[in-house]
C-alpha cells in the first residue's frame, strides 16, 4: 500500500465527529485496540483535554520529556498539512512509508471490528495508528491530546499517569452541550480513580463540575494556579520570558511562542511533568530546555514582514479572546487586517464580536475540506454588519490574502485566523510563495 492509497482509505471513513453520538463508540474503540494487541497499554501516558490550549500544552509536555532524553510519543489534532503530523516521536512526524505500512495492519483489524460494530471512524483510525506506532517504536512515554470532549472520546481508553483539562469554554456545542457545565461534565469524563487531574479552568461553574467528578471517582484534583506562580513576564513579537514557581523548583522560561495564554499552558505542562514518577520526571534544566525549543505552526505564529503576518487558529470564542489579548499586548496601537474563514457549525457571531475589540479591517473568505462546511463569506459579512462591523467577502482564500497584503500599510499586521483549514491553506501558500522565495535570494 502506498501513502496515497492509505490516505485515500482514511478519508473515506466517517468524519471525526460523525460517530460521536453512537452509544458504542468506546466499545468499538476498545474492540479495535484489542485486535491490535492493546498497544496503548505498553507505555505510560499523559492525557490532555480542554477547550483551548490542549494542543500547545501537549507539545510542551512532550518537549520537556524529549529534552530529558526520553523517547517521547505525541498525538495531537488537527493537522495543518498532512495527517502524518498527528503522530510524532521526539517532534518528528511518522514517515509516509511507515504510515502506509501500519495502515496495512490496521485495515484487516478494522474489517473484523466492522463485523460486530461499524468500521472505526477517521479519528479513531488515526488514533489507533498512533498507539500502534508508538508501541512498535518502544517509546518511554506518550502525550495524548483528547479529540473532542472527554467522556466518549477515543482517547478515553487510556489509564494515564496524569490527566489534564486546560480550560472549558463553549465549543462543539452541537455535540457536548450548550452550557459550560454540560461541556465541563463531558471533559471531566477523563478523570480516573487514583490518577491526578490538573486543571487551569477559570470558570467557577466549570471548576465545580470537574472537582465534583474527580471526587466521585477518586481522582486527586489540582488547580494549577494554586500550585504554579507566573511572574516577571516580558514579551516581544518573537518570544516571551517569565518564571514559573512551584513547590519543587523555579523555572526560568524562554518560550518562543506568543500570547499570555501560553504562559498558562506552560504552567499546566510544568505541573503535569512534576506529577510523573521520578524515573520519568524531567529536571528543571530539561524542562527549561524543552520549552525553549517548542514550535507550533499556525498558533500565534508571527512573520515579521511589511506588512507583518500572523497565522493563528481561533475557531471558537475562547481562542478568539486569546488571540485578541495577544494582539493588544504585542502590537499596541497597530491596525490589523483579518483574513477569516469560520466553520458553519461555529459561533461566528461571538467570534466576530471578540475580534471587534481591536482596530481592524475584515476580509471574509472560505475553505474546502472533506467533512467540513465553511460558513459563506457573504453570511459572515452579514453577521459582522449586524454587530456594527464592516467586512468584505472574497470567497477565494488566496485572493483574500493577496488583497489583504496589497491594501495593508507597511506598519500594519495581517491576521489569518478562524478555521484550521484556512490557516493551513494560506500558511502553506505563504511558506511556498513568500518565505521560500525570500530564502532563495
C-alpha positions in Angstrom: 0.0 0.0 0.0 1.3 3.5 -0.9 0.8 6.5 1.3 -1.7 7.9 -1.3 -3.7 4.7 -1.1 -3.6 4.7 2.7 -4.6 8.3 2.9 -7.5 7.8 0.5 -8.8 4.9 2.6 -8.8 7.0 5.8 -10.5 9.9 4.0 -13.4 7.6 3.1 -14.1 6.9 6.7 -16.7 8.6 8.9 -15.7 12.1 9.9 -14.0 12.9 13.2 -17.3 13.9 14.9 -19.7 11.8 12.9 -19.7 8.8 15.2 -19.7 10.9 18.5 -23.4 10.1 19.0 -23.1 6.4 18.6 -23.6 4.8 22.1 -21.0 2.1 21.4 -18.2 4.4 20.3 -15.8 3.5 23.2 -16.8 -0.2 22.9 -15.8 -0.1 19.3 -12.5 1.6 20.0 -11.7 -0.9 22.7 -12.5 -3.8 20.3 -10.3 -2.1 17.7 -7.4 -1.9 20.1 -8.0 -5.5 21.2 -7.5 -6.6 17.6 -4.1 -4.7 17.6 -3.0 -6.2 20.9 -3.8 -3.1 23.0 -0.6 -1.2 22.1 -1.7 1.8 24.2 -1.0 -0.2 27.4 2.7 -0.8 26.6 3.9 2.7 27.6 2.9 5.3 30.2 0.8 8.2 29.0 -0.3 11.8 29.9 -3.8 12.6 28.9 -4.6 16.2 27.9 -8.1 17.7 27.3 -9.7 21.1 27.3 -11.5 23.6 25.0 -8.4 25.6 24.2 -4.7 25.1 24.8 -4.6 21.4 25.0 -2.5 21.0 21.8 0.0 23.6 23.0 0.2 22.1 26.4 0.6 18.6 25.0 3.5 19.8 22.8 5.2 21.5 25.8 4.9 18.4 28.0 6.4 16.2 25.2 9.2 18.8 24.7 10.2 18.5 28.3 10.3 14.7 28.2 12.3 14.7 25.0 14.8 17.2 26.4 15.2 14.8 29.4 16.3 12.1 27.0 13.1 10.2 27.0 11.8 8.8 23.7 8.5 10.6 23.6 5.4 10.0 21.6 2.8 12.6 20.8 -0.7 12.6 19.3 -2.4 15.9 18.6 -5.1 17.1 16.3 -6.0 18.7 13.9 -3.1 18.7 11.4 -2.2 21.5 9.1 -0.7 19.9 6.0 -0.6 16.1 6.4 -2.3 13.6 8.7 1.2 12.2 9.5 1.6 15.3 11.7 -0.7 13.8 14.3 1.7 11.0 15.1 5.2 12.1 16.3 8.2 10.8 18.2 10.5 13.4 19.6 8.9 16.0 17.5 9.3 14.2 14.2 6.1 13.0 12.4 5.7 9.5 11.2 7.1 8.9 7.7 4.6 8.4 4.8 6.1 5.0 4.2 5.6 3.9 7.8 2.1 5.3 7.8 1.2 3.2 4.8 2.8 0.1 6.3 0.8 0.4 9.5 -2.4 1.1 7.6 -1.8 -2.3 6.0 -2.0 -3.8 9.6 -5.0 -1.7 10.7 -7.3 -2.3 7.7 -7.8 -6.0 8.3 -8.4 -5.3 12.0 -11.0 -2.6 11.1 -12.8 -5.0 8.8 -13.0 -7.5 11.7 -14.4 -4.8 14.0 -17.0 -3.9 11.4 -18.5 -7.4 11.7 -19.5 -6.5 15.2 -20.0 -2.8 15.1 -19.2 -0.5 12.2 -15.8 0.5 10.8 -13.8 2.8 13.1 -14.0 6.5 12.2 -11.4 8.7 10.6 -10.3 10.0 14.0 -10.3 6.5 15.7 -8.2 5.1 12.9 -5.5 7.8 13.1 -5.5 7.5 16.9 -5.1 3.7 16.8 -2.3 4.1 14.2 -0.6 6.4 16.7 -1.0 3.9 19.6 0.4 1.1 17.4 3.3 3.1 16.1 4.4 4.3 19.5 4.3 0.8 20.8 6.3 -0.7 18.0 8.9 2.1 18.4 9.1 1.4 22.1 8.6 5.0 23.4 9.4 5.7 27.0 6.2 7.8 27.4 3.5 9.4 25.3 1.4 12.6 25.5 -2.1 12.1 24.1 -4.4 15.0 23.3 -8.2 14.5 23.6 -10.1 14.9 20.4 -13.5 16.3 21.4 -14.9 16.4 24.9 -13.6 13.5 27.0 -16.1 11.0 28.2 -16.7 9.3 24.9 -13.5 10.4 23.1 -11.5 7.6 21.6 -8.6 8.5 23.9 -10.6 7.7 27.0 -9.4 4.1 26.8 -6.2 5.2 28.5 -5.1 4.7 32.0 -2.7 7.6 32.2 -0.2 8.7 34.9 -1.7 12.2 34.8 -4.8 13.8 33.3 -5.2 17.5 32.5 -8.1 19.8 31.5 -6.6 23.1 30.4 -9.8 25.1 30.4 -13.5 24.9 29.5 -15.4 27.1 27.1 -18.2 27.0 24.6 -17.2 24.9 21.6 -18.6 21.8 19.8 -21.9 22.7 21.5 -23.8 20.6 19.0 -22.0 17.6 20.4 -21.1 18.4 24.0 -24.0 20.5 25.2 -24.8 24.2 25.1 -23.8 25.2 28.6 -20.4 25.4 30.2 -21.5 23.0 32.9 -22.5 20.3 30.3 -19.2 20.7 28.4 -17.2 20.5 31.7 -19.1 17.3 32.7 -18.1 15.7 29.3 -14.5 16.8 29.6 -14.3 15.6 33.2 -15.2 12.2 31.9 -11.4 11.6 31.6 -11.0 11.5 35.4 -9.8 8.1 36.6 -9.5 6.6 40.1 -6.2 7.5 41.7 -4.9 9.5 38.7 -4.2 13.1 39.5 -6.3 15.5 37.3 -4.9 19.0 36.8 -6.9 22.0 35.5 -6.4 25.7 35.0 -10.1 26.2 34.2 -11.1 29.8 35.1 -14.9 29.5 35.1 -16.1 28.7 38.6 -19.1 26.8 37.4 -16.9 24.5 35.2 -14.4 24.0 38.0 -17.1 22.9 40.4 -18.3 20.3 37.9 -14.8 19.0 37.3 -14.0 18.9 41.1 -17.2 17.0 41.8 -16.4 14.4 39.1 -12.9 13.9 40.5 -14.3 13.4 44.0 -16.9 10.9 42.7 -14.2 8.7 41.0 -11.4 9.3 43.5 -9.1 11.4 41.3 -6.9 13.9 43.2 -7.7 17.4 41.8 -5.0 20.0 41.4 -6.0 23.6 40.5 -2.9 24.8 38.5 -3.0 28.5 39.8 -2.8 27.2 43.3 0.4 25.3 42.6 2.2 27.4 40.0 3.0 31.1 40.2 3.7 33.0 37.0 5.9 36.1 37.4 8.1 38.6 35.6 6.5 38.2 32.1 8.2 40.1 29.3 7.2 39.7 25.6 8.4 40.7 22.2 7.0 39.7 18.8 9.2 36.5 18.7 9.2 35.1 22.2 8.4 35.7 25.8 10.3 35.3 29.1 8.8 34.5 32.5 9.4 32.5 35.7 7.2 29.6 36.9 7.5 28.9 40.6 6.2 25.6 42.1 6.9 23.8 45.3 9.7 21.8 43.6 11.5 24.5 41.6 11.7 27.9 40.0 11.8 27.6 36.2 13.3 30.4 34.1 11.3 30.1 30.9 12.2 31.4 27.5 9.3 30.5 25.3 9.3 31.0 21.5 5.5 31.2 21.5 3.4 34.4 21.7 0.4 35.1 23.9 -0.2 35.4 27.6 -2.4 32.3 27.4 0.8 30.3 26.5 2.1 31.2 30.0 -0.9 29.4 31.5 -0.3 26.5 29.2 3.3 26.3 30.2 2.2 26.3 33.9 -0.1 23.4 33.2 2.7 21.5 31.4 5.2 22.0 34.1 2.9 20.9 36.9 1.9 17.8 34.8 5.6 16.9 34.4 6.1 17.3 38.1 3.5 14.7 38.9 5.3 12.0 36.9 7.3 9.3 38.7 10.9 10.0 39.3 12.0 7.7 36.5 10.3 9.9 34.0 10.2 13.3 35.7 12.5 15.8 33.8 14.9 18.0 35.7 14.4 21.8 35.9 17.1 22.2 33.3 15.4 19.8 30.9 12.1 21.4 31.3 13.6 24.9 30.5 15.4 23.5 27.5 12.3 21.7 26.2 10.2 24.8 26.5 12.8 26.9 24.8 12.6 24.7 21.7 8.8 24.5 21.3 7.4 25.3 17.9 3.7 25.5 17.0 2.9 26.3 13.3 -0.4 28.1 13.0 -0.6 29.1 16.7 0.2 32.8 17.1 2.9 32.3 14.5 4.4 35.7 13.6 6.3 36.5 10.4 7.9 40.0 10.5 7.4 41.5 7.1 5.9 44.6 5.6 3.2 44.2 6.5 3.7 41.5 9.2 1.6 38.3 9.1 0.2 36.2 11.9 -1.3 32.8 11.5 -3.5 31.7 14.4 -6.2 29.1 14.6 -9.1 30.7 16.5 -12.2 28.8 15.7 -14.1 29.3 19.0 -14.7 32.4 21.3 -12.1 31.3 23.8 -9.4 31.1 21.2 -10.5 34.4 19.7 -10.2 36.1 23.1 -6.7 34.7 23.5 -5.7 36.0 20.1 -7.2 39.5 20.7 -5.5 39.7 24.1 -2.1 38.8 22.5 -2.5 41.3 19.7 -3.3 44.1 22.1 -0.3 43.2 24.3 2.2 42.7 21.5 1.1 45.3 18.9 -0.5 48.2 20.8 -1.9 51.0 18.6 -1.4 48.9 15.5 -4.1 48.3 12.9 -4.9 44.8 11.7 -6.4 43.2 8.7 -8.2 39.9 9.5 -8.5 37.2 6.8 -11.2 35.0 8.3 -13.0 31.8 7.5 -15.2 30.1 10.0 -16.9 26.7 10.0 -20.6 26.6 9.6 -21.1 24.9 13.0 -19.1 27.5 14.9 -20.5 30.5 16.8 -19.4 33.1 14.2 -21.3 35.9 15.8 -19.5 35.6 19.1 -16.1 35.1 17.5 -16.6 38.3 15.4 -17.7 40.3 18.4 -14.4 39.4 20.1 -12.4 40.5 17.0 -14.3 43.8 17.1 -12.2 44.7 20.2 -9.2 45.7 18.1 -9.0 48.2 15.2 -9.3 46.0 12.1 -10.4 45.6 8.6 -12.2 42.3 8.0 -12.0 40.1 4.9 -14.2 37.1 5.0 -13.3 34.0 2.9 -13.9 30.3 2.8 -12.2 26.9 2.7 -12.7 23.4 1.3 -12.4 20.4 3.5 -13.8 16.9 3.4 -16.5 16.5 6.1 -16.5 20.2 7.0 -18.7 23.1 5.7 -17.4 26.6 5.7 -19.8 29.5 6.5 -20.4 31.5 3.3 -18.3 34.7 3.3 -21.3 36.8 2.5 -23.1 35.4 5.6 -20.1 36.2 7.7 -20.2 39.8 6.3 -23.9 40.0 7.2 -23.3 38.7 10.8 -20.5 41.3 11.1 -22.7 44.1 9.9 -25.4 43.2 12.4 -22.7 43.5 15.1 -21.8 47.0 13.9 -18.7 45.8 12.0 -17.9 46.0 8.3 -16.2 43.5 6.1 -15.9 42.4 2.6 -16.5 38.9 1.2 -13.8 37.3 -1.0 -14.6 33.6 -1.4 -11.1 32.5 -2.7 -8.7 32.4 0.2 -5.5 33.2 -1.7 -7.2 36.1 -3.4 -8.4 37.3 0.0 -4.9 37.1 1.4 -3.5 38.9 -1.6 -5.9 41.7 -1.3 -5.1 42.0 2.4 -1.3 42.2 1.6 -1.9 44.8 -1.1 -4.2 47.0 0.9 -2.3 47.0 4.3 0.3 49.6 5.2 3.8 48.5 6.0 3.3 49.0 9.7 0.0 47.0 9.8 -0.4 43.4 10.8 -2.4 40.8 8.7 -4.0 38.1 10.8 -5.0 34.9 9.1 -7.4 33.2 11.5 -10.6 31.3 12.2 -10.7 27.7 10.9 -7.8 25.4 10.9 -8.3 24.7 7.3 -7.9 28.3 6.1 -4.9 28.8 8.3 -3.3 25.7 6.9 -4.0 26.6 3.3 -2.8 30.2 3.5 0.2 29.3 5.7 1.3 26.7 3.1 0.9 29.3 0.3 2.9 31.8 2.3 5.7 29.4 3.0 5.9 28.3 -0.7 5.5 31.7 -2.3 6.9 34.2 0.1 9.3 32.6 2.6 10.8 30.2 0.1 11.3 33.0 -2.4 13.0 35.2 0.2 15.3 32.4 1.3 16.3 31.7 -2.3 17.6 35.2 -2.8 
